[in-house]
Amino acid sequence: MTEISKLTELRKLMQSMERTLGLEELSPVERDIYYAAEELSKTGREVRTFGLIEHTLVSSVSRPTFFRALKSLVQKGYMSQSGSANRGRYIVHAPK
């Protein structure tokens, strides 16, 4: 099996899992932010905007696009702003 064949199979598996979890409705940028947030949330309950912006999956996304996608994730219920006094902290929710 060639490398590209392996990559193709991996991509198909990922699409299938995203469909099962209901993540296919998200844009590619929203998915990357959500994946990054999920990974960062394992180290603590809240995810900070600063950590998300610097994450490998979203580091190449422009700031305006990042914040639009983050707002969309909150509106769709995938994330919510933390109840703490500081802004820029979010809680990741399981996919619907």
C-alpha angles and dihedrals in degrees: 000000000000123000092252090051090053091048091049091052091047091050092050090050091050092050090050092051092047090052091049092050093045093245095124089088090066123090117245091257092049090050092050092049090047092050091048091048092049091052093047093046090065089074093052143350097260130053120213123220090229091058092047095050091053096045115118093240094058106023092105094051115104117247095245092050091046093053093045090052092045090052090049091052089053092048091049091050099245091117136013135199113261118251090232119113093249120086120223096054122116139183119220118225127202116260115269 
